[in-house]
Amino acid sequence: MQWDRLICDKRFGLESYHDSKAGVRSDFLRDYDRLVFSSPFRRLQNKTQVFPLPGSIFVHNRLTHSLEVSCVGRSLAREVSLALRRKYASEPWVDRLDALSEIVSAACLAHDLGNPPFGHSGEKAISSFFSEGPGRELQSSLTPRQWTDFTRFEGNANAFRLLTHQFNGRRPGGFAMTYSMLASIVKYPYESTLARGRNKFGFFASEAESFVKVADELGMLPKPGPNGEVRYARHPLVYLVEAADDICYEVMDIEDAHKLGLLPTDRVIDLFLGFFSPDRRARKLEVMERVADPNEKISYLRSAVIGALVEACAAVFVENEEAILAGEFSGPLINHMPELEREGYARCDRLSWEKIYRSADVVNIDLAGTRIISFLLEKLVEAVRYPTLNYSQLLLSQVPEQYEVNSPDLCTKLQAVVDHVSGMTDVYALDLFRRLNGMSLKINN
């Protein structure tokens, strides 16, 4: 792959309007701004990251997580672009490398747009509805590709759909984002039938043609499956988006757990100091002696850890850039860091699984979210299958017109249901669940 093709500001769906003239803002900055002002992005503020949405203690939601990932991704890409500018200083396209930080920061903003309510349990709830629940009876009515899309529902694939699909009443190209930005959010550039039993793939069958169009324009390397399935090597910037996400969710989840009292201060301090050599550790301890507030101590160390991980991941990318461009690099950047940072990250990961992801609060969200999403899917799927029933007509009248619930094609109708449910916030999904169960009916005396 070649950087001069990989960096492309052509807009999906608006190719005939492409104008390369310089302006006050680059097209990649327009991507960023367009996302910030969009409804799907705003809805992330009411979607669970890990812990229940805040009461008296504020923890991360999908919105604050995405903003922080964007900041870290921008820093990562900035370090990489500075190194690559030195390497390619004599190339006529070298100035294009300045756009890396803009592309990555926008892609980081968009990376969770397709995630349903109630955290990662929401993805599993949608998959399970079709593989284990009432949706099982629909398998014979769908193609194998369509069926695996539903039974392995993936938030990343849903983000690509949200950004590129022309929903009812919308313009061609969806959000009309740049090709490079769209490619940078696809962590798994293959279709669901190649997911090997995991819920990890990059686009639904309905968007396969769109992804091929983007990938071929950017010169991404095709690696078709054994039966001609769509698969490509990753766009190089995916590695930076992925690393920024990995860094933020691991480190910030631990800080949130500390604020909620799930992890004691001493243990978190010891955990974060493990990322540094003895001399740097001594310096951190010296700085912390000037701070009395435990949360401020953790905040200081959290910042230092993120800085160390950004530096390490940027170095890994630059050192392996040729393998990445050749489509021969495997695994996330985190896995290739020096031993000190890699072992520190592994300790955080083990503690997170032990004390955070299996904590009562998190499990309760998983249980409630699974119940709510399964119920909503069941009612909405029944409504689109039998639209002439009175209850179906009442329920479908409440579905936004952008979703194609009245399509003559069953798969399209089912996708419309999943689009609707996955786009809900936690609060809206819970409210709709209560209303459909007659639990929030207001009657005036």
N, C-alpha and C positions, 0 to 999 in steps of 0.2 A: 504494500500500500504506500501511497505517496502523500506527503503532507499538503502539497499544493492542490490535490483533489479532495482530500479528507476535510479541508477547511472550505466550506461552501455556504454562501449566504442566500442561495436560492430558496424560495419559500414554497412549501408543499401546498399544491392546489392553486398557487398564483404564479406558476412558472412563466406564463406569457407576460406577466407584469414585471418581471425581474429587471431591476435597474441597479447597476453596480456603482453608480455615482456616490461619492462620499457625502455624508450629511453630518449634522450635529451629533446624532447617535448612530452607531453601527446597527446593522440588522440583528446582531446577536444581543445587543443591549435592548433593542425593541422586543426581542423574545422575553427577556427578563421582565421588562415593564408590563408586557401584555399578560404574563402569568400573575404578577402581583395584583393586577387590577381585575382578575378573572373571578367569577363566582366559585368554580371548583377549588381554587386556591384558598379563598376565604373560608370555605366550608371545612378546611383542614383544622381550623381552630376548635371545632367541636367533634374531632375524631381522636379516639384514644391512640396514644403511642404505645405505652406499656401499662402504666398505672391508671386508675380511674381518674376521670376529669376532676380538676381541682376543687377542693373545699377551702379550708383555711390555709393549706399549704399548696403553693403552685408548683406543679410538675409539668413536664413536657407534654404537649399534644403534637399532633402531626404538623401543625403549622410552625410552631417554634422549632421543632426538630428540623423541618425542611429549611428554615432560614439559617439555622446553625450549620447544617450540612453545606449550604450554599457558600457560607463564609469560609469554611474549611476547604471546600473544593476550589474556590477562587485562589486561596493561598497555595494549595498544591499545584494548580495549573500555572500560577505565576512563577513558582520556582522552576518548574519544568520548562516553561517557555524561555526563561532567561538562559538556561543551560543549552537548549536547542538552538537558540539564536546564535550562540557562540559556535556551535557545531556547523550550522548551515549559513554562516555569515556571508559567504560568497554567492549564495543562491538568489536568483532574482525575486523569489517569492518569500524571502525570509521575513518580511514585515507581516505576513499573514499569521505568523506564530504569536503575534501580540493578541490575537483574538482568542487564544486558548482559554484564558481566564474568564472571558465573557461567555463563551460557549458552555464551559463547565459549570459556572455559577448558575446559569439559567437551567441547565439540565438537572442540577441538584435541587432547584426549586420544584421541578416537575416530577422528580423520581417517585414520589408517593401519591401523585394525583389519583391513581387508579385504585388505591387501597380502599376497601369497604370499611364501614364502621366497626368499632370494637377491636381494633388492633389486628394482629395476625390471626386471631381466632375467627375473624370475619371471613378471611380467605378460605380457611378450612371449613367453615360452616357452609359456604356456597358450594364447594367441592363435594362435601358430604351429603348435601341435599340430593345431588344427582347420583352419587355413587352408592349411598347407603339409605337414603330417605325416599320420600314419595316420588322424586324425580327419576327413579330407576326405571319406571315403566316406559319412559320416553326413549330409551336407547334404540329400540328397533325403528324409530321414526327419524333417526338422525344418521348422518354418515359417520364413519369412524373418526375422522378429523374433528367434526363438530362435537361428537361425544366426548373426546378427550379434552377439548377446550373447556367444557363444562365440568367434567369430573376432576380436572386439575387446574381449576380457576387460579389465575396468577395476577397479582396486582400490577406487576410490571407490564404484562401484556395488556392489561386494562388501561394503563396510562397511555400506551401507544395508541390504543383505540380512541380514547377520550380526546387525544390531541389531533388525530388525523381523520376520524370518521365524520361524514357529513350527516349530522342528526337533522331531523325534520326542522325546516325553517332556518337552518344555518347555512353558511356559505361553504362552497367546495373547499376541501383541505382542512376542515375543522378549525383549529386555532391558527392555521397557516404559519406554522413555525418553520425555521430554517432547517435544511436537510441535516446539517451537522449536529444541531441541537437534538433533533429527533433520534438520530443514530446513537447519540451519546447516552440515552436513557435505556437502551435495549441491552440489558446485562446478559441475556441468553438469546443470541440471534438465531433461533431455530424455532420450528413450530412444535406444538404440544405432543405430536406423535413421536418425537425424538427425545422426549423428556425422561425416558427410561424409568418410569414409575414415580418420578418426583414432580412436585408442583413448581417446576422451574422451566419456563419457556418465555419467548419474547414477544409473540404476537398471536392473535387468534387467526383462524383460517380466513375469516372475513377481511383481515388486514394484511394477509400474506403478500398480495400483489402490491400493496402500498409500500411494505417494507422492502420488497425487491427493487422497486423503483428508486427508493432512497439509497439503498446499498449499492446498486449498480452505478448510480450517478457519482457516488463518492469513491468508487473504486475499491470497495470492500471485497475481500476474497471469498468467492463462493465455495462452499464445502458441502455439496448436496448429500442427503441421506442415501441409504442403500436403494431406496425405491423412488428416488428423485425428490424427496422431501426438501423443503427450503431450509437451508442452513448456511451461515456465513461465519467468517472469523469476526471477532469483535472489532468495532471501531475503537481505536486506541484510547480515546478520551473516556470510554466506559470504565477503564481501570481507575481513573482518577475520581469519577463520580462514585464508584463502588467503594473506593478507599475512604473517601470523605464520609460516606454513610457508615461504614464499618467503625471508623474512629468515633463518630459522634454518638451512635447508639450505644456503644459499649461503655464509653467514658461517662456520658451523660446519664445513662441508666443507673450507674453506680452513685453518681452525685444525687440523683433523685431519691434513691433508696436510703441514702444517708439522711436527707432532709426529712424523710418519712419515718426515720427511726428504725429501719430494717437492718442497717449496718452501723456499728459503732464508729466513732471518729477515729480512734487509734487504729482500727483495722483498715479503714480506707486510706489513712495516711501511710501506713506501712505498704499497702498495695500500690499506691501511686509512686511512692519513693522507689519502688522496685524497678522503675523504668530508667533509673539514672545510675551512673557510675558512683563509687564512693565519694569522690571529691565534689561532684555536682549534688549528691545527696546531702552532704554536709552544708553546702551553700543553701539548699532549700530549707533545711532545718533552722538555719540561722535567720533566714527571712521570716519564717513562721513564728519565731520567738517574739517578734514585734507585734503579732496579731493575737488578740484574745478570743475573738469570735470563731467557734469551730467551723461554721459554714464558710467563713472567709478563708480559713486555712485550706479547706477542701477546694474552694473555688480557685485559689492561687495554684494549688498543685494540679488541679484539672487543666488549667490553662497551660501549665508547663508540659504536662503529658501530651496534650494535643499538639503543641509545638514540636515536641520530639518525634511524634508519630508522623506529622506532616513532613518533617525533614527526612525521616527514614524512607517513607513511601515515595517521595519525590526522587530520592537517590536511586531507589530500586527501578523506577520507571525509566530514568535516564540511562542507567546501566544496561537495561534490557530493551531499549527502544528498538533496536534492529529486529530482535526476536518478536516483539509486539507487532511491528509493521509487517513481518512475514507471517503473522498468524500462528506462531509457534510457541508463544508464551502461555503457560497454563497456571490457573489458580489466581486468587486475588493478590494484590501487592502486599497486603498484610502478611501473607504466608512466606514472603521472601525477604522480610526485614532482617537486619542483624539480630543475633541471638538475644541480646539484652532486651531490645524492644519487643521481639517476637514472644519471648517467655513472659514478659510483663503483660502483654496482651492476652496470652493464654491463661494466665492466672486470673485476670479480670473476667474472662469468659467463663471459667469454671465457677467462680464465685457467683456470677450472675445467674447461672442455671441452678445453683444450689440455694441461693437466698432470695432471688428476685423473681424469676420467671415461674417459680412454683410456690410463691407466697400466696397467702389466702386471698388478698385483694386482687391479685392478677388472675388467679384461678376463678374467682367469683365473676370477674368481667368476662372471662372465656365462657363460663357456663351460661350466664345471662345473655351474652351476645349471640351465642350459638342458638339458643332457644328463640330469641327474637327474630334473627335472620331466617331461620328455618321456617318459622310461622309465616313471615311475610312472603317468602318465596312460594310456599305452598298455596296461599290465598291468591297471589298474583298469577302464578302459573295456571291455576284452575280457571281464573278469570279470562286469561287470553285464550285458553283452549275451548272454553264454553262461553263465548262473549254474549250470547243471547239471553242467558239467565239474568234474572233481575238483580241478584247480588253482584254478579259480574259487571253489569252495566254501571251500577252505583260505584263500585270500586275503581273501575277503569276511568270513570269520569274525573277521578282525583289524580290520575297519572299525568304529569306534564306532557304537553303535545309533542315535544321534541323526540319522545320515545315511540318507536314504531310498533305499538301494541296491536294495531289493527292490520298488520301485514298479512297477506295470504300465506306467507311462508312460515312454518312452525319455528324453524331455527331463528329466524329474524325476530319473531315474537318473544321467544325465550331470551334472546340476547337483550331485547328491550327491557324485559323484567330485570335481568341481572344488571343492566346499565342503571336502572332506576334504584335498585336496592343498594348497589355498591356506591352510588353517588350520595346516599343519605348520610347525614351526620348521626352520631350516637343519639343525640337528643331527639332528632326527628324520628328515627327508627323506633325509639322507645315510645314516643308519643303516639305514633301510628299503631304500634302494637297494642297499646292501651285502648285506643279508640276502637279498633277492630274487635277487641274483646269486651267492649262496653264498659271499660273501667274509668273513662274520663268524660263521660257524657254530662253536659251541663243542662239542667232543667230548671227553668224559672218557675217559682211558686205563683 
